[in-house]
């Protein structure tokens, strides 16, 4: 961690500690769209964006179902699996000046999703009973390589995981 002066400690204390108190730091997927249009479009086309659509009316009232199909429903106005479900509430990392600094973005809440995080829903207890292959699943939700391929890097470098087989630039 490179030295950034005393302001970094103040920034962490001012932003991270209050954010830890609750889920009020969720902005919703529309807040990501401006800087990450390709990622937003990929999400819109994904099953995550329509996660509750596959539920019956009874299941939409069942907390066991909603814990995966709409895990942040009480914190967001969207009841599906959104950007912030995987990347953490964006209130403090969403500003462009924060996203330009990968270290700072992570310090104030940006999460790099992991296999463990995905497996909280995609596991053997899932009613679909489909085997979950993390590497293949990453390909299905790929929303970062298109931006990088196009030469756009509006977010912090390696702010999202890359499949283990992908080559870094």
C-alpha positions as CSV (number, residue, x, y, z in Angstrom):
1,X,0.0,0.0,0.0
2,X,1.6,3.2,-1.1
3,X,1.5,6.2,1.3
4,X,-1.3,8.7,0.5
5,X,-1.0,11.0,3.4
6,X,-3.2,11.5,6.4
7,X,-6.3,12.2,4.2
8,X,-6.7,8.5,3.4
9,X,-7.3,7.6,7.1
10,X,-9.9,10.4,7.3
11,X,-11.5,9.2,4.1
12,X,-11.7,5.6,5.4
13,X,-13.1,6.7,8.7
14,X,-15.6,9.1,7.2
15,X,-16.9,6.7,4.5
16,X,-16.4,3.1,5.5
17,X,-17.5,3.2,9.1
18,X,-20.9,4.8,8.5
19,X,-21.5,2.5,5.5
20,X,-20.9,-0.5,7.7
21,X,-23.9,0.4,9.8
22,X,-26.5,-0.6,7.2
23,X,-27.3,-1.2,3.6
24,X,-28.2,2.4,2.9
25,X,-25.1,2.6,0.6
26,X,-26.9,0.9,-2.3
27,X,-27.5,3.1,-5.3
28,X,-29.2,0.6,-7.8
29,X,-28.0,-0.7,-11.1
30,X,-28.9,2.5,-13.0
31,X,-26.1,4.3,-11.1
32,X,-23.5,2.0,-12.8
33,X,-24.9,2.5,-16.3
34,X,-23.3,5.9,-17.0
35,X,-19.7,4.7,-16.6
36,X,-20.2,1.0,-17.4
37,X,-22.7,0.9,-20.3
38,X,-21.3,-2.4,-21.7
39,X,-21.4,-4.0,-18.2
40,X,-24.9,-2.7,-17.6
41,X,-26.1,-4.1,-20.9
42,X,-24.5,-7.5,-20.2
43,X,-26.2,-7.5,-16.9
44,X,-29.6,-6.5,-18.4
45,X,-29.3,-9.6,-20.7
46,X,-28.4,-11.9,-17.9
47,X,-30.5,-14.2,-15.8
48,X,-29.4,-12.2,-12.7
49,X,-31.3,-9.1,-14.0
50,X,-34.5,-11.3,-14.1
51,X,-33.8,-13.5,-11.1
52,X,-37.2,-13.0,-9.5
53,X,-39.1,-13.6,-12.8
54,X,-38.5,-17.3,-12.5
55,X,-40.3,-17.4,-9.1
56,X,-44.0,-18.2,-8.6
57,X,-46.1,-15.7,-6.6
58,X,-45.7,-17.9,-3.5
59,X,-42.0,-18.1,-3.9
60,X,-41.7,-14.3,-4.3
61,X,-43.0,-14.1,-0.7
62,X,-40.7,-16.9,0.6
63,X,-37.5,-15.5,2.3
64,X,-35.6,-18.7,1.4
65,X,-36.2,-18.0,-2.3
66,X,-35.6,-14.3,-2.1
67,X,-32.3,-14.7,-0.2
68,X,-30.8,-15.7,-3.6
69,X,-33.2,-14.3,-6.2
70,X,-33.5,-10.8,-4.6
71,X,-30.9,-10.7,-1.8
72,X,-30.8,-7.0,-1.5
73,X,-34.5,-6.3,-2.0
74,X,-34.8,-4.4,1.3
75,X,-31.8,-2.2,0.5
76,X,-32.5,-1.5,-3.2
77,X,-35.6,-0.6,-5.2
78,X,-34.8,-3.4,-7.6
79,X,-35.7,-7.0,-6.7
80,X,-33.2,-9.0,-8.6
81,X,-29.5,-9.8,-8.4
82,X,-27.8,-6.5,-9.3
83,X,-24.3,-5.0,-9.7
84,X,-24.2,-4.2,-6.0
85,X,-25.3,-7.7,-5.0
86,X,-21.9,-8.9,-6.2
87,X,-19.8,-5.8,-6.0
88,X,-21.1,-4.3,-2.7
89,X,-23.1,-1.1,-2.2
90,X,-21.7,1.6,-4.4
91,X,-22.3,4.8,-2.6
92,X,-18.7,5.4,-1.6
93,X,-16.9,3.8,-4.6
94,X,-19.2,5.0,-7.4
95,X,-17.7,8.5,-7.9
96,X,-15.3,8.5,-10.9
97,X,-12.4,9.9,-8.9
98,X,-12.7,6.9,-6.6
99,X,-13.1,4.3,-9.4
100,X,-9.9,5.6,-11.1
101,X,-7.9,4.3,-8.0
102,X,-8.4,0.6,-7.6
103,X,-6.9,0.6,-4.1
104,X,-9.2,3.4,-2.9
105,X,-12.2,1.9,-4.5
106,X,-11.6,-1.4,-2.6
107,X,-10.9,0.5,0.6
108,X,-14.3,2.2,0.5
109,X,-16.4,-0.9,-0.4
110,X,-15.8,-2.2,-4.0
111,X,-15.9,-6.0,-3.7
112,X,-14.2,-8.4,-6.1
113,X,-16.7,-11.3,-6.3
114,X,-15.2,-14.7,-5.6
115,X,-16.3,-18.3,-6.1
116,X,-17.2,-18.4,-2.4
117,X,-19.6,-15.5,-2.9
118,X,-21.2,-17.1,-5.9
119,X,-21.6,-20.4,-4.1
120,X,-23.7,-18.8,-1.4
121,X,-26.6,-19.2,-3.9
122,X,-25.2,-21.6,-6.5
123,X,-24.7,-24.6,-4.3
124,X,-26.0,-28.1,-3.8
125,X,-29.0,-26.9,-1.8
126,X,-30.3,-25.0,-4.8
127,X,-33.6,-26.4,-6.0
128,X,-32.4,-26.4,-9.6
129,X,-29.9,-29.1,-8.6
130,X,-27.7,-28.1,-11.6
131,X,-24.0,-28.6,-11.0
132,X,-22.2,-25.2,-10.6
133,X,-18.9,-24.8,-12.5
134,X,-17.4,-21.5,-11.4
135,X,-15.1,-21.0,-14.4
136,X,-17.9,-21.7,-16.9
137,X,-20.3,-19.5,-14.9
138,X,-17.9,-16.6,-15.1
139,X,-18.1,-16.8,-18.9
140,X,-21.9,-16.6,-18.7
141,X,-21.8,-13.4,-16.8
142,X,-18.8,-11.8,-18.4
143,X,-19.3,-8.1,-18.3
144,X,-15.8,-6.8,-18.0
145,X,-13.8,-8.2,-20.9
146,X,-15.9,-6.4,-23.5
147,X,-15.1,-3.0,-21.9
148,X,-11.4,-3.9,-21.8
149,X,-11.4,-5.3,-25.3
150,X,-12.9,-2.1,-26.6
151,X,-10.1,-0.1,-24.9
152,X,-12.5,1.4,-22.3
153,X,-11.4,1.2,-18.7
154,X,-13.8,3.5,-16.8
155,X,-13.4,1.5,-13.7
156,X,-10.5,0.6,-11.5
157,X,-8.1,-1.9,-13.1
158,X,-9.0,-5.5,-12.3
159,X,-12.1,-4.3,-10.3
160,X,-13.8,-7.6,-11.4
161,X,-12.5,-11.1,-11.4
162,X,-11.2,-12.6,-14.6
163,X,-11.5,-16.3,-15.4
164,X,-8.3,-18.1,-14.4
165,X,-7.6,-18.9,-18.1
166,X,-7.9,-15.2,-19.1
167,X,-4.7,-13.4,-20.0
168,X,-4.1,-10.0,-18.4
169,X,-3.2,-7.1,-20.6
